[in-house]
Amino acid sequence: MKIPFLNFDPMHRAIQTEMADAFQRVYNSNWLILGQEVKNFEAAYAQMNQVQHTVGVSNGLDALFLSLKACGIGQGDEVIVPSNTYIATVLAVSYTGAKPVLSEPRTDTYNLNPDLLEQAITPRTKAIMPVHLYGQACEMEAIMQIANRHGLKVIEDNAQAHLATFNGKLTGSWGHANGTSFYPGKNLGALGDAGAVTTNSDELADKIRVLRNYGSRVKYENEVIGYNMRLDELQAAFLSAKLNHLHGWTEQRRQVAAWYHDALQGIGDLILPVTHPAATHAYHLYVVRTKRRDELQQHLTAHEIGTLIHYPIPPHLQQAYRHMGWRKGAFPIAEELATTCLSLPMWPGMTAEHVAQVADVIRRFYA
Ligand SMILES: *Cc1c(COP(=O)(O)O)cnc(C)c1O
């Protein structure tokens, strides 16, 4: 049995009628940009994420950029980001003209290490961007305390962790303004690019609404130099239909993770995901680690099991950031993760049989 890394089929088949209805509604309305569908989705998502405001935008990267921009971050400022994140977090900082400052993660949860944050803070530091990597909530209590002590903004990168919590409070509801992504492969995915900012600040929400739409509140009147970074009506309609299923899909991801956990316990040198006692995990990805990563990946590929590496090159070693002068060896934990991590198949609708087969193929690799 072939097991893909990601398979939309079980999710999309179950909601085909709702998605077709969503399309028909937008098609018949003849209103395609910033209308009732975006408003409805924003309200539903804000309620789900327990925040005052959601602002729908074009994608996750733009959500992070607009959050930083609305917080007044720009040239001459520094923003702390994890050394092991997806490049979008770092790019969002670069877009503002500010300098990304990398901070190493914990070796167990792979999330920002609060104990290392203060040594990265300088007089120029304006914000911290915790990334809830792979779907696990960061230690937000400690991060918010440090930020408040130093007068810093917090912008969560919640692209991978819809419905994850720390101390019972949802990711995307801690920071001053937070970005999330509805890229198709994310836990809540559109049928194309989409994203959102979540915030409890009336002022930041208002700024972001203006910035996403050409810096305009009234058509053809431009208050500031804004952007075209809007969420489409069509994507908003699809997302509203899918949002009703997010809790169920997240439960299924957690079930798949629990099956993996039982089946992969104590095999070879495999390191399984560890969840902080106060955190919950939304399992966007189920990431294992091994010194024999490339061999194991080849073995799984040969047995028609799809895997990916998140991420093979850490930001500080990317060619795009050569000008920063970041050296190989400068962020050893990020480098170690990049050479040892492997993401196993994970999607709502995966069965116990799928997981048993993946585990069996892995067991045979080590035998
Ligand atoms: C996907 C992702 C983003 C960017 O989202 P896009 O919608 O692809 O722009 C940002 N940060 C993280 C951690 C992501 O996984």
The ligand as an SDF file (V2000), in Angstrom:
LIG
                    3D

 15 15  0  0  0  0  0  0  0  0999 V2000
    3.7200   28.0500    5.9360 C   0  0  0  0  0  0  0  0  0  0  0  0
    4.4790   28.8650    6.8990 C   0  0  0  0  0  0  0  0  0  0  0  0
    4.5880   30.2610    6.7530 C   0  0  0  0  0  0  0  0  0  0  0  0
    4.1630   31.0080    5.5300 C   0  0  0  0  0  0  0  0  0  0  0  0
    2.8600   30.8210    5.1120 O   0  0  0  0  0  0  0  0  0  0  0  0
    2.5010   31.0580    3.5580 P   0  0  0  0  0  0  0  0  0  0  0  0
    1.0110   31.0630    3.5870 O   0  0  0  0  0  0  0  0  0  0  0  0
    3.0870   29.9380    2.7910 O   0  0  0  0  0  0  0  0  0  0  0  0
    3.0570   32.3790    3.1700 O   0  0  0  0  0  0  0  0  0  0  0  0
    5.2140   30.9730    7.7560 C   0  0  0  0  0  0  0  0  0  0  0  0
    5.7470   30.3700    8.8180 N   0  0  0  0  0  0  0  0  0  0  0  0
    5.6860   29.0290    8.9940 C   0  0  0  0  0  0  0  0  0  0  0  0
    6.2770   28.4290   10.2270 C   0  0  0  0  0  0  0  0  0  0  0  0
    5.0600   28.2410    8.0440 C   0  0  0  0  0  0  0  0  0  0  0  0
    5.0150   26.9170    8.2090 O   0  0  0  0  0  0  0  0  0  0  0  0
  1  2  1  0
  2  3  1  0
  2 14  2  0
  3  4  1  0
  3 10  2  0
  4  5  1  0
  5  6  1  0
  6  7  2  0
  6  8  1  0
  6  9  1  0
 10 11  1  0
 11 12  2  0
 12 13  1  0
 12 14  1  0
 14 15  1  0
M  END
$$$$
